[in-house]
Amino acid sequence: MKIYCHCKHCTNKVFLANEAKSRYQLFLSWGNPFAIKCSYCGGQNQIEVNNVRAEATRQSIPIATTLSGGLIGVLAGPLGVIIGLIAGGASGGAISYNEKQDVNNFNNNYI
């Protein structure tokens, strides 16, 4: 999960170097409001914690776990490949689902 705000000068997304799972955690670590410099236009912004949003990271985790499961399965033969692909895909899907839940929780809870 990545958290970001929009620059008030150029409206680009500015991703924050913080791994807060909630706005409250962000508030505890950075305060409210906090200052951020836009990496695109260089503008200084005062951002309210409630204006920060979250989004899911790229969906490379399910693909990577499926491929690694298949690779491990290669060592066990044809049946191992099938079992490895299924197990890898399932674990990747669970990680993706949990991240989507984290994003929804962050975006729907305000302080």
N, CA, C and O atoms as CSV, one atom per row, in Angstrom:
chain,resi,resn,atom,element,x,y,z
A,1,MET,N,N,0.849,-1.173,0.000
A,1,MET,CA,C,0.000,0.000,0.000
A,1,MET,C,C,0.893,1.234,0.000
A,1,MET,O,O,1.883,1.299,0.728
A,2,LYS,N,N,0.531,2.201,-0.819
A,2,LYS,CA,C,1.237,3.470,-0.873
A,2,LYS,C,C,0.268,4.564,-0.475
A,2,LYS,O,O,-0.913,4.514,-0.820
A,3,ILE,N,N,0.773,5.562,0.260
A,3,ILE,CA,C,-0.074,6.693,0.621
A,3,ILE,C,C,0.441,7.935,-0.095
A,3,ILE,O,O,1.638,8.085,-0.338
A,4,TYR,N,N,-0.493,8.818,-0.425
A,4,TYR,CA,C,-0.137,9.993,-1.213
A,4,TYR,C,C,-1.100,11.138,-0.918
A,4,TYR,O,O,-2.154,10.959,-0.308
A,5,CYS,N,N,-0.698,12.310,-1.371
A,5,CYS,CA,C,-1.570,13.481,-1.364
A,5,CYS,C,C,-1.401,14.161,-2.716
A,5,CYS,O,O,-0.517,13.802,-3.494
A,6,HIS,N,N,-2.234,15.126,-2.986
A,6,HIS,CA,C,-2.121,15.882,-4.230
A,6,HIS,C,C,-1.477,17.232,-3.924
A,6,HIS,O,O,-1.839,17.908,-2.962
A,7,CYS,N,N,-0.524,17.604,-4.757
A,7,CYS,CA,C,0.115,18.911,-4.630
A,7,CYS,C,C,-0.935,19.990,-4.889
A,7,CYS,O,O,-1.718,19.899,-5.834
A,8,LYS,N,N,-0.938,21.003,-4.041
A,8,LYS,CA,C,-1.908,22.088,-4.190
A,8,LYS,C,C,-1.536,23.043,-5.323
A,8,LYS,O,O,-2.347,23.878,-5.724
A,9,HIS,N,N,-0.307,22.921,-5.841
A,9,HIS,CA,C,0.148,23.807,-6.909
A,9,HIS,C,C,-0.029,23.179,-8.289
A,9,HIS,O,O,-0.550,23.817,-9.203
A,10,CYS,N,N,0.406,21.922,-8.438
A,10,CYS,CA,C,0.367,21.292,-9.770
A,10,CYS,C,C,-0.605,20.107,-9.833
A,10,CYS,O,O,-0.798,19.539,-10.908
A,11,THR,N,N,-1.208,19.730,-8.729
A,11,THR,CA,C,-2.198,18.644,-8.571
A,11,THR,C,C,-1.650,17.238,-8.854
A,11,THR,O,O,-2.434,16.293,-8.940
A,12,ASN,N,N,-0.336,17.073,-9.000
A,12,ASN,CA,C,0.238,15.731,-9.155
A,12,ASN,C,C,0.193,14.980,-7.834
A,12,ASN,O,O,0.161,15.584,-6.762
A,13,LYS,N,N,0.191,13.660,-7.925
A,13,LYS,CA,C,0.275,12.833,-6.729
A,13,LYS,C,C,1.678,12.922,-6.161
A,13,LYS,O,O,2.665,12.806,-6.887
A,14,VAL,N,N,1.756,13.128,-4.857
A,14,VAL,CA,C,3.031,13.130,-4.154
A,14,VAL,C,C,2.979,11.961,-3.173
A,14,VAL,O,O,2.229,11.991,-2.197
A,15,PHE,N,N,3.782,10.930,-3.442
A,15,PHE,CA,C,3.784,9.760,-2.579
A,15,PHE,C,C,4.617,10.046,-1.338
A,15,PHE,O,O,5.693,10.638,-1.418
A,16,LEU,N,N,4.102,9.615,-0.192
A,16,LEU,CA,C,4.742,9.893,1.083
A,16,LEU,C,C,5.630,8.733,1.509
A,16,LEU,O,O,5.269,7.568,1.342
A,17,ALA,N,N,6.774,9.055,2.052
A,17,ALA,CA,C,7.710,8.039,2.542
A,17,ALA,C,C,7.323,7.678,3.970
A,17,ALA,O,O,8.053,7.962,4.919
A,18,ASN,N,N,6.176,7.055,4.102
A,18,ASN,CA,C,5.652,6.651,5.403
A,18,ASN,C,C,4.830,5.388,5.189
A,18,ASN,O,O,4.071,5.294,4.225
A,19,GLU,N,N,4.976,4.433,6.072
A,19,GLU,CA,C,4.254,3.168,5.935
A,19,GLU,C,C,3.068,3.068,6.886
A,19,GLU,O,O,2.704,1.972,7.312
A,20,ALA,N,N,2.464,4.202,7.220
A,20,ALA,CA,C,1.313,4.221,8.120
A,20,ALA,C,C,0.165,3.405,7.521
A,20,ALA,O,O,-0.119,3.487,6.326
A,21,LYS,N,N,-0.478,2.628,8.368
A,21,LYS,CA,C,-1.621,1.825,7.937
A,21,LYS,C,C,-2.944,2.532,8.213
A,21,LYS,O,O,-4.006,2.034,7.839
A,22,SER,N,N,-2.882,3.694,8.870
A,22,SER,CA,C,-4.098,4.460,9.149
A,22,SER,C,C,-3.736,5.942,9.203
A,22,SER,O,O,-2.568,6.306,9.338
A,23,ARG,N,N,-4.744,6.774,9.096
A,23,ARG,CA,C,-4.504,8.213,9.201
A,23,ARG,C,C,-4.046,8.575,10.606
A,23,ARG,O,O,-3.268,9.511,10.789
A,24,TYR,N,N,-4.525,7.838,11.590
A,24,TYR,CA,C,-4.107,8.097,12.969
A,24,TYR,C,C,-2.613,7.827,13.141
A,24,TYR,O,O,-1.920,8.607,13.795
A,25,GLN,N,N,-2.105,6.730,12.562
A,25,GLN,CA,C,-0.668,6.450,12.629
A,25,GLN,C,C,0.123,7.551,11.923
A,25,GLN,O,O,1.183,7.953,12.402
A,26,LEU,N,N,-0.379,8.035,10.798
A,26,LEU,CA,C,0.278,9.127,10.081
A,26,LEU,C,C,0.293,10.382,10.943
A,26,LEU,O,O,1.303,11.081,11.013
A,27,PHE,N,N,-0.822,10.663,11.594
A,27,PHE,CA,C,-0.918,11.812,12.499
A,27,PHE,C,C,0.115,11.710,13.625
A,27,PHE,O,O,0.776,12.695,13.954
A,28,LEU,N,N,0.252,10.521,14.211
A,28,LEU,CA,C,1.212,10.345,15.307
A,28,LEU,C,C,2.657,10.548,14.858
A,28,LEU,O,O,3.478,11.055,15.623
A,29,SER,N,N,2.971,10.159,13.634
A,29,SER,CA,C,4.357,10.275,13.184
A,29,SER,C,C,4.686,11.630,12.547
A,29,SER,O,O,5.817,12.099,12.668
A,30,TRP,N,N,3.719,12.269,11.870
A,30,TRP,CA,C,4.024,13.512,11.157
A,30,TRP,C,C,3.253,14.730,11.652
A,30,TRP,O,O,3.585,15.856,11.281
A,31,GLY,N,N,2.233,14.530,12.480
A,31,GLY,CA,C,1.432,15.655,12.955
A,31,GLY,C,C,0.346,16.036,11.958
A,31,GLY,O,O,0.186,15.408,10.912
A,32,ASN,N,N,-0.400,17.086,12.313
A,32,ASN,CA,C,-1.489,17.546,11.463
A,32,ASN,C,C,-1.650,19.049,11.634
A,32,ASN,O,O,-1.949,19.503,12.739
A,33,PRO,N,N,-1.465,19.828,10.593
A,33,PRO,CA,C,-1.032,19.454,9.251
A,33,PRO,C,C,0.479,19.210,9.239
A,33,PRO,O,O,1.182,19.506,10.205
A,34,PHE,N,N,0.949,18.668,8.134
A,34,PHE,CA,C,2.377,18.460,7.964
A,34,PHE,C,C,2.808,19.094,6.645
A,34,PHE,O,O,2.006,19.284,5.731
A,35,ALA,N,N,4.090,19.412,6.576
A,35,ALA,CA,C,4.629,20.058,5.376
A,35,ALA,C,C,5.242,19.011,4.464
A,35,ALA,O,O,5.898,18.073,4.917
A,36,ILE,N,N,5.017,19.192,3.166
A,36,ILE,CA,C,5.589,18.280,2.171
A,36,ILE,C,C,5.977,19.104,0.942
A,36,ILE,O,O,5.268,20.030,0.547
A,37,LYS,N,N,7.104,18.752,0.354
A,37,LYS,CA,C,7.563,19.428,-0.858
A,37,LYS,C,C,7.228,18.547,-2.046
A,37,LYS,O,O,7.543,17.357,-2.046
A,38,CYS,N,N,6.597,19.114,-3.048
A,38,CYS,CA,C,6.224,18.369,-4.251
A,38,CYS,C,C,7.482,18.002,-5.036
A,38,CYS,O,O,8.340,18.848,-5.288
A,39,SER,N,N,7.577,16.741,-5.415
A,39,SER,CA,C,8.738,16.280,-6.169
A,39,SER,C,C,8.647,16.663,-7.652
A,39,SER,O,O,9.618,16.492,-8.390
A,40,TYR,N,N,7.506,17.172,-8.093
A,40,TYR,CA,C,7.339,17.563,-9.496
A,40,TYR,C,C,7.603,19.057,-9.709
A,40,TYR,O,O,8.423,19.440,-10.543
A,41,CYS,N,N,6.900,19.891,-8.944
A,41,CYS,CA,C,7.018,21.335,-9.159
A,41,CYS,C,C,7.850,22.037,-8.088
A,41,CYS,O,O,8.199,23.208,-8.241
A,42,GLY,N,N,8.169,21.327,-7.002
A,42,GLY,CA,C,8.956,21.917,-5.924
A,42,GLY,C,C,8.150,22.771,-4.971
A,42,GLY,O,O,8.714,23.389,-4.068
A,43,GLY,N,N,6.836,22.817,-5.154
A,43,GLY,CA,C,5.981,23.636,-4.296
A,43,GLY,C,C,5.897,23.086,-2.875
A,43,GLY,O,O,5.893,21.873,-2.662
A,44,GLN,N,N,5.830,23.999,-1.911
A,44,GLN,CA,C,5.663,23.626,-0.509
A,44,GLN,C,C,4.164,23.518,-0.207
A,44,GLN,O,O,3.385,24.400,-0.570
A,45,ASN,N,N,3.777,22.444,0.451
A,45,ASN,CA,C,2.371,22.187,0.758
A,45,ASN,C,C,2.184,21.924,2.244
A,45,ASN,O,O,3.010,21.268,2.878
A,46,GLN,N,N,1.103,22.437,2.785
A,46,GLN,CA,C,0.645,22.068,4.127
A,46,GLN,C,C,-0.530,21.110,3.910
A,46,GLN,O,O,-1.567,21.502,3.374
A,47,ILE,N,N,-0.361,19.863,4.327
A,47,ILE,CA,C,-1.353,18.832,4.042
A,47,ILE,C,C,-2.045,18.395,5.324
A,47,ILE,O,O,-1.393,18.104,6.327
A,48,GLU,N,N,-3.351,18.353,5.281
A,48,GLU,CA,C,-4.143,17.806,6.380
A,48,GLU,C,C,-4.138,16.280,6.259
A,48,GLU,O,O,-4.217,15.742,5.154
A,49,VAL,N,N,-4.047,15.595,7.382
A,49,VAL,CA,C,-3.999,14.129,7.385
A,49,VAL,C,C,-5.220,13.536,6.675
A,49,VAL,O,O,-5.104,12.521,5.987
A,50,ASN,N,N,-6.369,14.153,6.836
A,50,ASN,CA,C,-7.586,13.631,6.208
A,50,ASN,C,C,-7.603,13.792,4.692
A,50,ASN,O,O,-8.483,13.246,4.026
A,51,ASN,N,N,-6.643,14.535,4.132
A,51,ASN,CA,C,-6.541,14.671,2.679
A,51,ASN,C,C,-5.561,13.679,2.067
A,51,ASN,O,O,-5.341,13.695,0.856
A,52,VAL,N,N,-4.978,12.827,2.880
A,52,VAL,CA,C,-4.067,11.795,2.385
A,52,VAL,C,C,-4.899,10.587,1.980
A,52,VAL,O,O,-5.862,10.231,2.660
A,53,ARG,N,N,-4.529,9.967,0.881
A,53,ARG,CA,C,-5.236,8.797,0.361
A,53,ARG,C,C,-4.268,7.623,0.266
A,53,ARG,O,O,-3.052,7.804,0.331
A,54,ALA,N,N,-4.806,6.439,0.114
A,54,ALA,CA,C,-4.004,5.227,-0.063
A,54,ALA,C,C,-4.414,4.549,-1.351
A,54,ALA,O,O,-5.556,4.666,-1.798
A,55,GLU,N,N,-3.461,3.833,-1.947
A,55,GLU,CA,C,-3.762,3.020,-3.117
A,55,GLU,C,C,-2.943,1.742,-3.029
A,55,GLU,O,O,-1.886,1.703,-2.399
A,56,ALA,N,N,-3.446,0.710,-3.665
A,56,ALA,CA,C,-2.745,-0.572,-3.682
A,56,ALA,C,C,-1.512,-0.463,-4.562
A,56,ALA,O,O,-1.498,0.272,-5.549
A,57,THR,N,N,-0.484,-1.202,-4.191
A,57,THR,CA,C,0.706,-1.242,-5.025
A,57,THR,C,C,0.401,-2.075,-6.255
A,57,THR,O,O,-0.653,-2.705,-6.342
A,58,ARG,N,N,1.317,-2.079,-7.201
A,58,ARG,CA,C,1.109,-2.854,-8.427
A,58,ARG,C,C,0.868,-4.314,-8.075
A,58,ARG,O,O,1.386,-4.817,-7.078
A,59,GLN,N,N,0.096,-4.974,-8.882
A,59,GLN,CA,C,-0.322,-6.346,-8.608
A,59,GLN,C,C,0.720,-7.377,-9.045
A,59,GLN,O,O,0.371,-8.370,-9.683
A,60,SER,N,N,1.988,-7.156,-8.711
A,60,SER,CA,C,3.040,-8.093,-9.080
A,60,SER,C,C,3.153,-9.238,-8.086
A,60,SER,O,O,3.771,-10.256,-8.398
A,61,ILE,N,N,2.576,-9.103,-6.905
A,61,ILE,CA,C,2.698,-10.155,-5.887
A,61,ILE,C,C,2.013,-11.449,-6.328
A,61,ILE,O,O,2.639,-12.505,-6.236
A,62,PRO,N,N,0.742,-11.429,-6.810
A,62,PRO,CA,C,0.144,-12.699,-7.243
A,62,PRO,C,C,0.915,-13.366,-8.380
A,62,PRO,O,O,1.033,-14.591,-8.412
A,63,ILE,N,N,1.433,-12.583,-9.298
A,63,ILE,CA,C,2.191,-13.155,-10.416
A,63,ILE,C,C,3.474,-13.783,-9.899
A,63,ILE,O,O,3.821,-14.896,-10.294
A,64,ALA,N,N,4.179,-13.085,-9.022
A,64,ALA,CA,C,5.443,-13.599,-8.494
A,64,ALA,C,C,5.235,-14.867,-7.680
A,64,ALA,O,O,6.014,-15.811,-7.805
A,65,THR,N,N,4.200,-14.907,-6.851
A,65,THR,CA,C,3.986,-16.103,-6.041
A,65,THR,C,C,3.527,-17.271,-6.901
A,65,THR,O,O,3.888,-18.415,-6.626
A,66,THR,N,N,2.745,-17.008,-7.927
A,66,THR,CA,C,2.325,-18.082,-8.835
A,66,THR,C,C,3.529,-18.661,-9.559
A,66,THR,O,O,3.676,-19.880,-9.653
A,67,LEU,N,N,4.393,-17.786,-10.073
A,67,LEU,CA,C,5.576,-18.265,-10.782
A,67,LEU,C,C,6.527,-19.019,-9.857
A,67,LEU,O,O,7.086,-20.048,-10.238
A,68,SER,N,N,6.707,-18.507,-8.647
A,68,SER,CA,C,7.609,-19.211,-7.729
A,68,SER,C,C,7.019,-20.555,-7.324
A,68,SER,O,O,7.758,-21.527,-7.161
A,69,GLY,N,N,5.701,-20.626,-7.160
A,69,GLY,CA,C,5.059,-21.905,-6.868
A,69,GLY,C,C,5.250,-22.890,-8.010
A,69,GLY,O,O,5.503,-24.073,-7.783
A,70,GLY,N,N,5.129,-22.396,-9.243
A,70,GLY,CA,C,5.352,-23.251,-10.410
A,70,GLY,C,C,6.790,-23.706,-10.510
A,70,GLY,O,O,7.057,-24.854,-10.867
A,71,LEU,N,N,7.718,-22.821,-10.198
A,71,LEU,CA,C,9.137,-23.168,-10.245
A,71,LEU,C,C,9.472,-24.243,-9.220
A,71,LEU,O,O,10.201,-25.188,-9.517
A,72,ILE,N,N,8.944,-24.096,-8.033
A,72,ILE,CA,C,9.161,-25.116,-7.007
A,72,ILE,C,C,8.530,-26.432,-7.450
A,72,ILE,O,O,9.090,-27.506,-7.230
A,73,GLY,N,N,7.367,-26.337,-8.073
A,73,GLY,CA,C,6.687,-27.531,-8.554
A,73,GLY,C,C,7.449,-28.265,-9.630
A,73,GLY,O,O,7.312,-29.483,-9.751
A,74,VAL,N,N,8.249,-27.568,-10.416
A,74,VAL,CA,C,9.041,-28.200,-11.469
A,74,VAL,C,C,9.949,-29.271,-10.872
A,74,VAL,O,O,10.191,-30.309,-11.488
A,75,LEU,N,N,10.436,-29.013,-9.692
A,75,LEU,CA,C,11.324,-29.969,-9.035
A,75,LEU,C,C,10.596,-31.260,-8.656
A,75,LEU,O,O,11.221,-32.309,-8.503
A,76,ALA,N,N,9.289,-31.178,-8.507
A,76,ALA,CA,C,8.519,-32.353,-8.084
A,76,ALA,C,C,7.822,-33.054,-9.246
A,76,ALA,O,O,7.102,-34.028,-9.027
A,77,GLY,N,N,8.019,-32.581,-10.472
A,77,GLY,CA,C,7.403,-33.234,-11.615
A,77,GLY,C,C,6.136,-32.543,-12.063
A,77,GLY,O,O,5.781,-31.495,-11.523
A,78,PRO,N,N,5.430,-33.119,-13.058
A,78,PRO,CA,C,4.241,-32.487,-13.639
A,78,PRO,C,C,3.132,-32.205,-12.622
A,78,PRO,O,O,2.531,-31.131,-12.647
A,79,LEU,N,N,2.866,-33.132,-11.755
A,79,LEU,CA,C,1.836,-32.902,-10.738
A,79,LEU,C,C,2.286,-31.805,-9.778
A,79,LEU,O,O,1.469,-31.012,-9.309
A,80,GLY,N,N,3.572,-31.759,-9.489
A,80,GLY,CA,C,4.124,-30.715,-8.622
A,80,GLY,C,C,3.975,-29.331,-9.216
A,80,GLY,O,O,3.760,-28.361,-8.490
A,81,VAL,N,N,4.089,-29.229,-10.547
A,81,VAL,CA,C,3.915,-27.931,-11.218
A,81,VAL,C,C,2.495,-27.439,-11.003
A,81,VAL,O,O,2.285,-26.276,-10.657
A,82,ILE,N,N,1.535,-28.299,-11.201
A,82,ILE,CA,C,0.125,-27.912,-11.044
A,82,ILE,C,C,-0.156,-27.498,-9.608
A,82,ILE,O,O,-0.767,-26.458,-9.364
A,83,ILE,N,N,0.287,-28.308,-8.667
A,83,ILE,CA,C,0.065,-28.002,-7.248
A,83,ILE,C,C,0.784,-26.709,-6.868
A,83,ILE,O,O,0.234,-25.877,-6.147
A,84,GLY,N,N,2.026,-26.543,-7.360
A,84,GLY,CA,C,2.785,-25.330,-7.064
A,84,GLY,C,C,2.137,-24.078,-7.612
A,84,GLY,O,O,2.100,-23.050,-6.935
A,85,LEU,N,N,1.619,-24.150,-8.845
A,85,LEU,CA,C,0.941,-22.995,-9.434
A,85,LEU,C,C,-0.310,-22.623,-8.656
A,85,LEU,O,O,-0.571,-21.443,-8.423
A,86,ILE,N,N,-1.081,-23.615,-8.255
A,86,ILE,CA,C,-2.308,-23.352,-7.498
A,86,ILE,C,C,-1.978,-22.751,-6.132
A,86,ILE,O,O,-2.590,-21.768,-5.713
A,87,ALA,N,N,-1.006,-23.349,-5.445
A,87,ALA,CA,C,-0.636,-22.846,-4.120
A,87,ALA,C,C,-0.057,-21.441,-4.212
A,87,ALA,O,O,-0.389,-20.584,-3.393
A,88,GLY,N,N,0.798,-21.193,-5.187
A,88,GLY,CA,C,1.385,-19.864,-5.354
A,88,GLY,C,C,0.348,-18.825,-5.696
A,88,GLY,O,O,0.378,-17.716,-5.162
A,89,GLY,N,N,-0.574,-19.168,-6.581
A,89,GLY,CA,C,-1.639,-18.239,-6.951
A,89,GLY,C,C,-2.554,-17.921,-5.780
A,89,GLY,O,O,-2.977,-16.778,-5.607
A,90,ALA,N,N,-2.859,-18.929,-4.979
A,90,ALA,CA,C,-3.731,-18.722,-3.820
A,90,ALA,C,C,-3.079,-17.813,-2.788
A,90,ALA,O,O,-3.735,-16.925,-2.242
A,91,SER,N,N,-1.793,-18.025,-2.517
A,91,SER,CA,C,-1.122,-17.183,-1.521
A,91,SER,C,C,-0.993,-15.753,-2.029
A,91,SER,O,O,-1.135,-14.811,-1.249
A,92,GLY,N,N,-0.727,-15.572,-3.313
A,92,GLY,CA,C,-0.652,-14.230,-3.887
A,92,GLY,C,C,-1.989,-13.529,-3.851
A,92,GLY,O,O,-2.049,-12.326,-3.595
A,93,GLY,N,N,-3.067,-14.259,-4.105
A,93,GLY,CA,C,-4.405,-13.679,-4.050
A,93,GLY,C,C,-4.765,-13.228,-2.651
A,93,GLY,O,O,-5.416,-12.198,-2.477
A,94,ALA,N,N,-4.347,-13.994,-1.647
A,94,ALA,CA,C,-4.627,-13.619,-0.262
A,94,ALA,C,C,-3.885,-12.342,0.114
A,94,ALA,O,O,-4.440,-11.482,0.798
A,95,ILE,N,N,-2.641,-12.213,-0.327
A,95,ILE,CA,C,-1.878,-11.000,-0.042
A,95,ILE,C,C,-2.537,-9.798,-0.709
A,95,ILE,O,O,-2.659,-8.738,-0.095
A,96,SER,N,N,-2.959,-9.954,-1.954
A,96,SER,CA,C,-3.603,-8.877,-2.689
A,96,SER,C,C,-4.909,-8.460,-2.004
A,96,SER,O,O,-5.201,-7.269,-1.897
A,97,TYR,N,N,-5.693,-9.438,-1.541
A,97,TYR,CA,C,-6.957,-9.143,-0.863
A,97,TYR,C,C,-6.693,-8.350,0.418
A,97,TYR,O,O,-7.397,-7.382,0.705
A,98,ASN,N,N,-5.674,-8.760,1.192
A,98,ASN,CA,C,-5.359,-8.058,2.437
A,98,ASN,C,C,-4.931,-6.620,2.164
A,98,ASN,O,O,-5.286,-5.715,2.919
A,99,GLU,N,N,-4.181,-6.404,1.107
A,99,GLU,CA,C,-3.756,-5.051,0.776
A,99,GLU,C,C,-4.960,-4.192,0.390
A,99,GLU,O,O,-5.032,-3.025,0.772
A,100,LYS,N,N,-5.889,-4.746,-0.350
A,100,LYS,CA,C,-7.090,-4.001,-0.729
A,100,LYS,C,C,-7.901,-3.622,0.514
A,100,LYS,O,O,-8.462,-2.529,0.586
A,101,GLN,N,N,-7.959,-4.529,1.486
A,101,GLN,CA,C,-8.655,-4.228,2.743
A,101,GLN,C,C,-7.957,-3.087,3.480
A,101,GLN,O,O,-8.621,-2.196,4.010
A,102,ASP,N,N,-6.615,-3.106,3.517
A,102,ASP,CA,C,-5.853,-2.039,4.169
A,102,ASP,C,C,-6.123,-0.696,3.498
A,102,ASP,O,O,-6.295,0.316,4.178
A,103,VAL,N,N,-6.162,-0.684,2.173
A,103,VAL,CA,C,-6.433,0.550,1.430
A,103,VAL,C,C,-7.837,1.062,1.763
A,103,VAL,O,O,-8.016,2.252,2.023
A,104,ASN,N,N,-8.816,0.186,1.756
A,104,ASN,CA,C,-10.188,0.594,2.081
A,104,ASN,C,C,-10.281,1.135,3.501
A,104,ASN,O,O,-10.946,2.144,3.734
A,105,ASN,N,N,-9.625,0.479,4.450
A,105,ASN,CA,C,-9.658,0.948,5.835
A,105,ASN,C,C,-9.019,2.324,5.965
A,105,ASN,O,O,-9.546,3.191,6.661
A,106,PHE,N,N,-7.879,2.529,5.294
A,106,PHE,CA,C,-7.207,3.829,5.361
A,106,PHE,C,C,-8.109,4.919,4.774
A,106,PHE,O,O,-8.298,5.969,5.388
A,107,ASN,N,N,-8.662,4.666,3.591
A,107,ASN,CA,C,-9.432,5.698,2.900
A,107,ASN,C,C,-10.789,5.985,3.530
A,107,ASN,O,O,-11.357,7.054,3.308
A,108,ASN,N,N,-11.311,5.058,4.303
A,108,ASN,CA,C,-12.653,5.248,4.865
A,108,ASN,C,C,-12.671,5.663,6.333
A,108,ASN,O,O,-13.745,5.853,6.903
A,109,ASN,N,N,-11.499,5.808,6.956
A,109,ASN,CA,C,-11.434,6.230,8.352
A,109,ASN,C,C,-10.709,7.556,8.462
A,109,ASN,O,O,-9.573,7.709,8.013
A,110,TYR,N,N,-11.394,8.510,9.071
A,110,TYR,CA,C,-10.848,9.862,9.233
A,110,TYR,C,C,-10.603,10.132,10.712
A,110,TYR,O,O,-11.176,9.481,11.587
A,111,ILE,N,N,-9.729,11.119,10.970
A,111,ILE,CA,C,-9.518,11.505,12.375
A,111,ILE,C,C,-10.147,12.860,12.626
A,111,ILE,O,O,-10.085,13.372,13.744
